């Protein structure tokens, strides 16, 4: 049995050192925090019986029973001497278990030994999960190399793990290299729902919603410009419910004056329905809502105003393609109560990767109506072409790395069984 000590800054680095030097069959004997970081003792050719025997012989002499006392004074001195170092020793396992079993109402502050034990158990759990994920990923890579190649490609595209797993699960078992290049893109396109709205035929009451900073007001201006172009200024009206952001109504008013259309401000839910009744003869009514984050306490009030417009108004969710995937997902969940009929993806020109945005659209079944890729009004907006968008998402730098095997194992190791 060959035993070696490893010191690293964290569990991931330590596990990589063990795997590189001792291989996947190494056994972790112990872990602990030291001043230099995390210490791991690992072994190969592990012999449990030998370890137990060594542990028995290594018991310190101080723990053995004391010799017979020569007298009461000597015995008392021996007991005091034995108790003095014992007070500084780590509590025994029986003491620790007894303290853990003690009812919480009578328990004192947890001892450092128990805190250390809990930390060690957490480290061991994380280490075991990492090992199992690595084993599963390596096994998948060995049995289905084309599938793992697809997962690496989807990771480079920033497709979320759950969506990538669904796509990989639909691939044929005997996947060829040509199929591995193109079939996943086709499957992603099939999973995306395309809207049927066109700029030339836009009509009805449209409530444009979404988080702050995604370009809702500029998008409303673009839609309004196309509506005026095809229907005339007397058939278009604008409504602003954004009384939180300074200058929001002024910005929309500026566009309204340029287009020759009226703009109205609404501050509470009771005002919106009567206003829509007055504007029922207008072919296109666009509502520019206030931008709210998913955790903004004012979001509930904004949703109440927009609900007052239903069923006359259909909500369209605006998402920025350059936002992080988690922020996109949070925004989608925040506005799902409005049951958005469609989605507009903005800022394509500012997004280095599109995979996160595509993942959110697929996960929530949002129909993509339009995309924007600039600030020009009304030029930089177009009806969505799902296939072109997926191809654009796939145009990532081929030299970019999807991550090493450890990162891929953490991302897909637990899903390997479902993928295979």
C-alpha positions, 0 to 999 in steps of 0.5 A, spaced: 500 500 500 502 506 497 500 512 501 501 520 500 500 526 502 497 532 498 496 539 500 491 544 495 487 550 496 481 547 495 477 540 494 477 540 487 484 542 486 486 536 491 482 531 488 485 533 481 492 532 484 490 525 487 487 523 480 493 525 476 498 522 481 495 516 483 489 514 478 482 513 479 483 507 484 486 511 489 482 511 496 482 517 500 484 516 508 483 522 511 482 530 510 483 536 514 484 543 514 491 546 515 494 553 515 496 551 507 489 549 505 486 542 505 490 536 506 488 529 503 491 523 505 490 518 499 493 511 498 493 506 492 493 498 493 489 500 499 489 494 505 483 495 510 486 490 515 493 493 515 490 499 516 486 497 522 492 493 525 497 499 524 492 503 528 492 498 534 499 498 535 499 506 534 495 507 540 499 512 545 502 509 551 498 515 555 492 511 554 493 505 557 491 503 564 496 506 570 500 502 574 498 500 581 499 506 586 504 505 591 500 510 596 494 514 596 498 521 595 502 518 589 495 515 586 492 522 587 498 525 583 498 520 578 491 522 577 492 529 576 498 528 572 493 524 567 487 529 567 492 535 566 493 533 558 487 530 558 483 536 558 487 539 552 485 533 548 480 532 543 474 529 545 473 522 544 468 519 539 463 517 545 463 524 547 462 527 541 456 523 539 453 524 546 453 531 545 450 530 538 444 526 541 443 531 546 436 535 546 437 542 542 434 545 548 439 543 553 445 543 548 451 548 550 454 551 544 457 546 539 464 545 541 470 546 535 471 538 535 463 538 532 464 543 528 470 540 525 467 534 524 461 537 520 466 540 516 469 534 514 463 530 513 461 536 508 468 535 505 467 528 504 460 528 501 463 533 496 469 529 494 465 523 493 460 527 489 465 529 485 468 522 484 462 519 482 460 524 477 467 523 474 466 516 474 460 517 470 462 522 466 469 518 464 464 512 463 459 516 458 465 518 454 468 511 453 462 508 451 459 514 447 464 519 445 460 522 440 455 524 445 460 527 450 463 531 444 456 534 442 455 536 450 462 539 449 460 543 443 453 545 447 457 547 453 461 552 448 455 555 446 453 556 453 447 552 452 444 550 459 446 543 462 438 541 463 437 543 455 443 540 453 442 533 456 435 533 453 438 534 446 443 529 447 438 524 450 435 525 443 441 523 439 441 516 436 446 511 439 450 510 433 452 517 432 456 519 426 461 525 426 457 529 421 451 528 425 454 530 431 456 537 428 449 538 425 443 534 428 444 537 435 443 544 432 436 541 428 434 539 435 435 545 438 431 549 433 425 544 433 425 545 441 424 553 440 417 555 438 417 561 433 411 566 433 407 568 427 407 575 428 409 580 423 411 587 423 407 589 417 401 585 420 402 587 427 395 589 431 391 589 437 393 591 444 400 589 446 403 590 453 411 590 453 414 587 459 420 585 462 426 587 467 430 593 467 435 595 462 433 590 456 431 596 451 423 596 452 422 603 450 426 603 444 423 596 442 416 600 443 418 605 439 421 600 433 414 597 433 410 603 433 414 606 427 412 600 423 405 600 425 405 607 423 408 605 417 403 600 415 397 603 418 398 610 419 399 615 425 391 615 426 391 608 428 396 607 433 397 610 440 402 609 446 401 608 453 406 608 459 405 605 466 413 607 468 412 612 473 418 610 477 424 611 472 426 618 471 425 621 464 421 614 462 415 618 459 419 623 456 423 618 452 417 615 450 413 622 449 419 624 444 418 618 440 411 619 440 412 626 437 416 624 432 411 619 429 405 623 430 401 619 435 398 620 442 401 617 448 398 616 455 400 615 462 397 610 467 399 610 474 394 605 477 390 599 475 383 602 475 386 607 470 388 602 464 381 599 463 377 605 461 383 608 457 383 602 453 376 602 452 377 609 449 382 607 444 378 601 442 378 604 435 386 604 434 388 598 430 395 598 435 396 600 442 402 599 445 403 599 453 410 601 455 411 598 462 416 599 468 422 595 468 422 591 474 427 586 477 425 579 479 426 581 486 423 588 486 418 589 491 414 594 486 413 588 481 407 586 484 404 593 483 406 593 476 403 586 474 397 588 477 396 594 473 398 590 467 393 584 469 387 590 468 389 590 461 387 583 460 384 580 456 384 586 451 392 586 452 397 580 450 403 581 454 410 580 450 416 579 454 422 582 452 429 579 454 436 581 453 441 576 449 447 579 453 444 578 460 447 572 464 443 565 463 440 565 471 438 573 470 434 571 464 431 565 467 429 569 473 426 574 469 422 569 465 419 566 471 417 573 474 413 575 468 410 568 467 404 570 471 402 575 465 402 568 461 406 572 455 404 570 448 410 572 445 418 574 446 422 579 443 430 578 444 434 584 444 441 586 444 443 581 439 449 585 437 452 585 444 451 578 446 458 574 445 454 567 447 446 566 445 446 559 448 443 562 455 437 566 452 436 560 447 435 555 453 430 560 457 426 560 451 426 553 450 425 551 458 419 556 458 416 554 452 416 562 450 414 563 442 420 568 439 416 573 435 422 579 434 429 580 435 433 586 435 440 588 434 442 595 435 439 602 437 436 605 430 429 606 430 425 603 426 431 599 422 434 594 428 428 589 429 426 583 425 421 578 425 425 572 429 428 566 424 429 561 429 434 557 424 438 563 423 438 564 431 441 557 432 446 558 427 448 564 430 449 561 437 453 556 434 458 560 431 463 560 437 470 560 437 472 553 435 479 554 439 475 556 445 475 551 451 468 547 453 472 546 460 476 540 462 474 533 464 473 535 471 468 541 469 464 537 464 464 531 470 461 536 475 456 539 469 454 532 466 456 527 471 450 526 475 446 526 468 450 521 465 445 515 466 439 519 463 444 521 457 446 514 455 
